[in-house]
Amino acid sequence: MQFKFENLLIWQRAMDLGEDMNQLAYKFPKEELYNLSSQIRRAADSVALNISEGSILQSDAEYRKFLGYAIRSIAEVVTCLHKANRRNYMTDDSFLKYYKACFDLMNMTIAFRNRIN
């Protein structure tokens, strides 16, 4: 038994992004616990959540709307990555790795959304 969204590569990548951002946030200073750490975790988790929510019992227009929410959440993650990098909470190599993952996921999600009528 499986939900149809579980087969979507964008959902699988979004799940990976959520786990990566969760692990990254553990490395942030304690004073960021209720600020940047929480924000990056919630934004990253929101990507997969919106992809899955939009795929169940929604019209194509509604599905596209939820994919739009997912895309905006990716942009939010990218902004959090920039904040973390500027505050020296991560290495430049880590920033580039996660930035590329976000960039690729955003483009994949936009392409997927464009295929929905």
C-alpha positions as a printed Julia matrix, in Angstrom:
117×3 Matrix{Float64}:
  0.0    0.0     0.0
  1.31   3.46   -0.89
  0.12   7.02   -1.36
  0.69   8.37   -4.87
  2.85  11.27   -3.66
  5.38   8.83   -2.21
  6.43   7.96   -5.77
  7.12  11.59   -6.67
 10.8   12.43   -6.9
 10.05  15.98   -5.73
  8.44  14.62   -2.56
 11.37  12.26   -1.94
 13.87  15.09   -2.41
 11.77  17.37   -0.2
 11.83  14.72    2.53
 15.64  14.59    2.23
 15.82  18.38    2.42
 13.77  18.37    5.62
 16.12  15.87    7.24
 19.22  17.74    6.05
 17.94  21.05    7.44
 17.0   19.38   10.72
 20.55  18.08   11.11
 22.04  21.42   10.08
 19.91  23.31   12.61
 21.31  21.16   15.43
 24.67  22.82   14.75
 23.32  26.35   15.22
 23.95  28.12   18.54
 21.44  27.56   21.36
 20.23  31.16   21.13
 18.85  30.33   17.66
 16.68  27.48   18.97
 13.42  29.45   18.72
 14.54  31.61   15.82
 16.58  30.49   12.83
 16.78  26.81   13.88
 13.03  26.56   14.18
 12.4   28.59   11.03
 14.64  26.53    8.75
 13.2   23.27   10.08
  9.59  24.41    9.61
 10.24  25.84    6.14
 12.04  22.7     4.96
  9.36  20.38    6.37
  6.69  22.52    4.75
  7.97  21.64    1.28
  7.15  17.92    1.52
  4.0   18.62    3.53
  2.58  20.87    0.81
  3.51  18.47   -1.98
  1.69  15.63   -0.23
 -1.3   17.69    0.9
 -1.87  19.08   -2.57
 -1.78  15.66   -4.19
 -4.73  14.22   -2.25
 -8.33  14.93   -3.3
 -7.52  18.27   -4.9
 -8.44  19.76   -8.24
 -5.56  20.55  -10.6
 -5.87  24.23   -9.69
 -5.65  23.42   -5.98
 -2.72  21.06   -6.55
 -0.88  23.82   -8.43
 -1.59  26.17   -5.5
 -0.07  23.74   -2.98
  2.96  23.24   -5.23
  3.29  27.03   -5.24
  3.36  26.95   -1.43
  6.09  24.3    -1.62
  8.12  26.47   -4.0
  7.81  29.46   -1.69
  8.92  27.31    1.24
 12.04  26.36   -0.71
 12.77  30.07   -1.17
 12.33  30.5     2.59
 14.86  27.71    3.23
 17.32  29.43    0.87
 16.95  32.7     2.8
 17.55  30.84    6.07
 20.67  29.28    4.53
 21.93  32.74    3.62
 21.27  33.92    7.2
 23.09  30.9     8.63
 26.03  31.4     6.29
 26.31  35.12    7.1
 26.27  34.27   10.81
 29.02  31.67   10.26
 26.87  28.77   11.44
 27.94  26.68    8.46
 30.84  26.32    6.07
 30.74  27.79    2.58
 30.92  24.24    1.19
 27.83  23.22    3.17
 26.03  26.36    2.05
 26.76  25.62   -1.61
 25.69  21.98   -1.24
 22.33  22.86    0.32
 21.83  25.88   -1.96
 22.23  23.62   -5.0
 19.84  21.05   -3.54
 17.25  23.81   -3.06
 17.85  25.23   -6.52
 17.44  21.81   -8.14
 14.33  20.99   -6.1
 12.76  24.34   -6.93
 13.31  23.84  -10.65
 11.96  20.28  -10.49
  8.88  21.43   -8.6
  8.23  24.3   -11.02
  8.54  21.91  -13.97
  6.19  19.44  -12.3
  3.66  22.2   -11.53
  3.82  23.4   -15.15
  2.78  19.93  -16.37
 -0.44  20.07  -14.34
 -3.31  21.62  -16.31
